[in-house]
Amino acid sequence: MNEWEWQLLEDKNPVDRVQVNGADVKVGDRVRLRPRKGGDIMDLALAGQIGIVESVQQDYESKVHVCVVLDVDPGRDLGLLRQPGHRFFFDAEEIESLYAEDPQAAAVVHRLPSSTARILVAGIGNIFLGDDGFGVEVIRRLAVRALPAEVKIVDFGIRGFDLAYALQDGYETTILVDAYPHGQQPGTVSLVEPDLTHLNEAQQNMVDAHGMNPLNVLRMALAMKGSVKRVLLVGCEPATFGPEEGLMGLSAPVAAAVDEAVMMILATIKKILQESSKN
């Protein structure tokens, strides 16, 4: 960018809002991403995600860009500090306001930092491997729920190291959400509690199709000598991980099981908090 272009930017009046479908969307509002068709793989991965408008920026051609920080980004706080890699830019036509969709959901503040939260709900999976995207979809549904302040929800995708480090933050309970093949009918949702005391001896019986095997991540977290406490798994029996070239989208039985998993997680959170309040 040359000096003339910089001058054009400096001369422009700052903007803090943009018109979306006839309504104002301003800095601090929560929005859902709707990237235009024909985008790249990142656009496909971010479609449907929810975030907060960090800024509204105008380039020297007067085109407006909306900067969004994602709710499910483990580095969300870095995004709010305007650090690279945690801010995503979209045209106004590629976002929709949550106020029009659900005023209650739009008013939900992001989950508190892990130092305050006591329960971590961690989505695991690869959206490009069919039913392996189950955990990601469940987290997406939970993102618009008004959860207690003690709960933090994060879509870790296939970022095993990020999850291992997050488990060092002293959560009382971690709920992993993932595909869980163990010989049941596709779409069967299960709640299990791995035995952490015998983890190194356990057979590998969770999904092995993506780059983050939950048992291996737990072993890694324990090896870090952190305070890994209670861990639960809400898992769904997959029908397919797709062909070698990949497959986006859940199979019919697994897609139908997403709401059941969401309700199971909400009930589990409620039970944990009730038990904790009695102690």
C-alpha positions as CSV (number, residue, x, y, z in Angstrom):
1,M,0.0,0.0,0.0
2,N,1.5,3.3,-1.0
3,E,1.4,6.7,0.8
4,W,-1.6,7.9,-1.1
5,E,-3.6,4.8,-0.1
6,W,-2.7,5.2,3.5
7,Q,-3.8,8.8,3.4
8,L,-7.2,7.8,2.0
9,L,-7.6,5.4,4.9
10,E,-6.7,8.0,7.5
11,D,-9.1,10.6,6.0
12,K,-12.1,8.2,6.2
13,N,-14.6,8.5,9.1
14,P,-14.4,5.5,11.4
15,V,-17.3,3.1,11.2
16,D,-18.6,0.9,14.0
17,R,-21.7,-0.7,12.4
18,V,-22.9,-2.1,9.1
19,Q,-26.3,-2.7,7.5
20,V,-27.3,-6.3,7.3
21,N,-30.7,-7.1,5.8
22,G,-31.9,-3.6,6.7
23,A,-30.8,-3.8,10.4
24,D,-27.7,-2.3,12.1
25,V,-25.0,-4.8,13.2
26,K,-22.5,-3.0,15.4
27,V,-19.3,-3.8,17.2
28,G,-20.0,-6.2,20.1
29,D,-23.0,-7.9,18.4
30,R,-23.0,-11.6,17.9
31,V,-23.5,-12.9,14.4
32,R,-23.6,-16.2,12.4
33,L,-21.3,-16.6,9.5
34,R,-22.8,-17.4,6.1
35,P,-19.8,-17.3,3.6
36,R,-20.8,-16.9,0.0
37,K,-20.9,-20.0,-2.2
38,G,-17.7,-20.9,-4.1
39,G,-15.4,-20.0,-1.3
40,D,-12.4,-21.9,-0.1
41,I,-12.1,-24.7,2.4
42,M,-11.8,-22.2,5.3
43,D,-15.2,-20.7,4.2
44,L,-16.8,-24.1,4.3
45,A,-15.4,-24.8,7.7
46,L,-16.6,-21.5,9.2
47,A,-20.1,-21.7,7.7
48,G,-22.7,-21.6,10.5
49,Q,-20.2,-20.6,13.2
50,I,-21.1,-17.9,15.6
51,G,-18.9,-15.0,16.8
52,I,-18.7,-11.5,18.0
53,V,-18.1,-8.4,15.8
54,E,-14.7,-7.1,16.9
55,S,-14.6,-4.2,14.5
56,V,-16.0,-2.8,11.3
57,Q,-13.3,-1.6,8.9
58,Q,-13.4,0.3,5.6
59,D,-10.7,0.1,2.9
60,Y,-9.5,2.9,0.6
61,E,-12.2,1.9,-1.9
62,S,-14.9,2.4,0.7
63,K,-15.7,-1.3,0.9
64,V,-16.7,-2.3,4.4
65,H,-15.3,-5.5,6.0
66,V,-16.6,-7.0,9.2
67,C,-14.0,-8.5,11.6
68,V,-15.4,-11.4,13.6
69,V,-13.9,-13.3,16.5
70,L,-15.3,-16.8,16.8
71,D,-17.0,-18.1,20.0
72,V,-15.4,-21.6,19.5
73,D,-11.8,-20.3,19.0
74,P,-9.6,-21.3,21.9
75,G,-7.6,-18.2,21.2
76,R,-10.6,-15.9,21.2
77,D,-9.1,-13.7,23.8
78,L,-6.1,-13.1,21.5
79,G,-8.6,-12.2,18.7
80,L,-10.2,-9.5,21.0
81,L,-6.7,-8.2,21.5
82,R,-6.4,-7.9,17.7
83,Q,-3.8,-10.6,17.4
84,P,-3.4,-12.2,13.9
85,G,-4.7,-15.7,13.3
86,H,-7.8,-15.2,15.5
87,R,-9.7,-12.6,13.5
88,F,-11.7,-13.4,10.4
89,F,-13.0,-10.8,7.9
90,F,-16.3,-11.0,6.0
91,D,-18.4,-8.9,3.8
92,A,-21.7,-7.7,5.2
93,E,-23.6,-10.1,3.0
94,E,-21.7,-13.0,4.6
95,I,-23.0,-12.5,8.1
96,E,-26.4,-12.5,9.8
97,S,-27.4,-11.0,13.1
98,L,-28.5,-13.3,15.9
99,Y,-30.8,-10.7,17.2
100,A,-33.2,-11.3,14.3
101,E,-32.9,-15.1,14.7
102,D,-33.0,-15.4,18.5
103,P,-32.8,-12.3,20.8
104,Q,-32.0,-14.5,23.8
105,A,-29.1,-16.2,22.1
106,A,-27.7,-12.9,20.8
107,A,-27.6,-11.6,24.4
108,V,-25.5,-14.5,25.6
109,V,-22.0,-13.3,26.5
110,H,-19.1,-15.6,25.6
111,R,-18.1,-18.2,28.2
112,L,-15.8,-17.0,30.9
113,P,-12.0,-17.6,30.7
114,S,-10.9,-21.1,31.7
115,S,-9.5,-19.7,35.0
116,T,-13.2,-19.0,36.0
117,A,-15.0,-21.9,34.3
118,R,-15.2,-25.2,36.1
119,I,-16.6,-27.4,33.3
120,L,-15.0,-27.6,29.8
121,V,-17.2,-29.0,27.0
122,A,-14.7,-29.9,24.2
123,G,-15.8,-30.8,20.7
124,I,-13.5,-33.1,18.8
125,G,-13.7,-34.1,15.1
126,N,-12.8,-33.5,11.5
127,I,-15.7,-32.0,9.5
128,F,-14.2,-33.3,6.3
129,L,-14.6,-37.0,7.4
130,G,-18.3,-37.5,7.5
131,D,-19.6,-38.5,10.9
132,D,-16.3,-37.5,12.5
133,G,-17.8,-34.0,12.5
134,F,-20.3,-35.0,15.1
135,G,-18.5,-33.2,18.0
136,V,-18.1,-30.1,16.0
137,E,-21.8,-29.9,15.2
138,V,-22.8,-30.5,18.8
139,I,-20.6,-27.6,19.9
140,R,-22.1,-25.4,17.2
141,R,-25.6,-26.1,18.6
142,L,-24.4,-25.5,22.2
143,A,-22.8,-22.1,21.2
144,V,-26.2,-20.4,21.0
145,R,-27.4,-21.8,24.3
146,A,-27.5,-19.7,27.5
147,L,-25.2,-21.9,29.6
148,P,-24.1,-21.3,33.2
149,A,-21.1,-19.1,33.7
150,E,-19.2,-22.1,35.1
151,V,-19.2,-23.7,31.7
152,K,-16.8,-23.1,28.8
153,I,-17.4,-24.6,25.4
154,V,-14.7,-25.0,22.7
155,D,-14.6,-26.6,19.3
156,F,-11.0,-28.1,19.2
157,G,-11.5,-29.9,15.9
158,I,-8.3,-31.8,15.3
159,R,-6.1,-29.6,17.5
160,G,-4.8,-32.3,19.9
161,F,-2.1,-30.2,21.5
162,D,-4.5,-27.3,22.2
163,L,-6.9,-29.7,24.0
164,A,-4.0,-31.2,26.0
165,Y,-2.9,-27.8,27.1
166,A,-6.5,-26.7,27.9
167,L,-6.8,-29.7,30.2
168,Q,-4.0,-28.2,32.3
169,D,-6.3,-25.3,33.4
170,G,-7.8,-27.2,36.3
171,Y,-11.4,-27.9,35.2
172,E,-13.3,-29.9,37.6
173,T,-15.0,-31.8,34.8
174,T,-14.2,-32.1,31.1
175,I,-16.9,-33.4,28.7
176,L,-15.4,-34.6,25.4
177,V,-17.8,-34.8,22.5
178,D,-16.8,-37.0,19.6
179,A,-17.7,-39.9,17.3
180,Y,-17.4,-43.1,19.3
181,P,-17.4,-46.3,17.3
182,H,-18.0,-49.3,19.6
183,G,-20.4,-51.6,17.8
184,Q,-23.7,-50.0,18.4
185,Q,-26.4,-48.9,15.9
186,P,-25.3,-45.7,14.0
187,G,-26.7,-42.7,15.8
188,T,-26.5,-44.3,19.3
189,V,-25.4,-41.7,21.8
190,S,-23.5,-42.8,24.9
191,L,-22.2,-41.2,28.1
192,V,-19.0,-42.9,29.4
193,E,-16.4,-42.1,31.9
194,P,-12.8,-43.3,31.0
195,D,-10.8,-44.7,33.8
196,L,-7.9,-42.2,34.0
197,T,-6.0,-44.4,36.5
198,H,-5.4,-47.1,33.9
199,L,-5.3,-44.9,30.9
200,N,-1.9,-45.9,29.7
201,E,-2.9,-49.6,29.8
202,A,-6.3,-48.9,28.0
203,Q,-6.9,-50.3,24.6
204,Q,-7.5,-47.7,21.9
205,N,-11.3,-47.9,21.5
206,M,-12.3,-44.4,20.4
207,V,-12.3,-42.9,16.9
208,D,-9.0,-43.3,15.1
209,A,-10.0,-41.6,11.8
210,H,-8.8,-38.1,12.6
211,G,-5.6,-36.5,13.8
212,M,-6.6,-36.3,17.4
213,N,-7.4,-39.5,19.3
214,P,-9.0,-38.6,22.6
215,L,-7.2,-41.3,24.6
216,N,-3.9,-40.2,23.2
217,V,-4.7,-36.6,24.1
218,L,-5.6,-37.6,27.7
219,R,-2.3,-39.5,27.9
220,M,-0.4,-36.5,26.7
221,A,-2.2,-34.2,29.2
222,L,-1.4,-36.6,32.1
223,A,2.2,-36.7,31.0
224,M,2.4,-32.9,31.4
225,K,1.8,-33.5,35.1
226,G,-1.2,-31.2,35.0
227,S,-4.4,-31.4,37.1
228,V,-6.6,-33.6,34.9
229,K,-9.6,-34.4,37.0
230,R,-12.9,-36.0,35.9
231,V,-13.4,-36.7,32.2
232,L,-16.6,-37.7,30.5
233,L,-17.3,-38.6,26.9
234,V,-20.5,-38.0,25.1
235,G,-20.0,-40.1,22.0
236,C,-22.1,-41.1,19.0
237,E,-21.8,-44.3,17.0
238,P,-20.9,-43.2,13.4
239,A,-22.3,-44.6,10.2
240,T,-19.5,-43.5,7.9
241,F,-16.3,-41.5,7.8
242,G,-16.7,-41.2,4.0
243,P,-14.3,-42.2,1.1
244,E,-10.6,-41.5,1.0
245,E,-11.2,-38.1,-0.7
246,G,-13.3,-37.0,2.2
247,L,-17.0,-36.3,2.9
248,M,-18.6,-33.2,4.4
249,G,-21.9,-33.6,6.3
250,L,-23.2,-36.1,8.8
251,S,-25.1,-39.2,7.9
252,A,-28.9,-39.2,8.6
253,P,-28.8,-41.2,11.9
254,V,-25.9,-39.2,13.3
255,A,-27.4,-35.9,12.3
256,A,-30.6,-37.0,14.0
257,A,-28.6,-37.7,17.2
258,V,-27.1,-34.2,17.6
259,D,-30.1,-32.8,19.5
260,E,-30.1,-35.9,21.8
261,A,-26.4,-35.3,22.6
262,V,-27.0,-31.6,23.3
263,M,-29.8,-32.5,25.8
264,M,-27.5,-35.1,27.4
265,I,-24.8,-32.6,27.8
266,L,-27.1,-30.0,29.3
267,A,-28.5,-32.6,31.7
268,T,-25.0,-33.7,32.7
269,I,-23.9,-30.1,33.3
270,K,-27.0,-29.5,35.5
271,K,-26.4,-32.6,37.5
272,I,-22.7,-31.7,38.0
273,L,-23.5,-28.2,39.2
274,Q,-26.2,-29.5,41.5
275,E,-23.9,-32.0,43.1
276,S,-21.2,-29.4,43.5
277,S,-23.6,-27.0,45.3
278,K,-24.3,-29.7,47.9
279,N,-20.7,-30.1,48.8
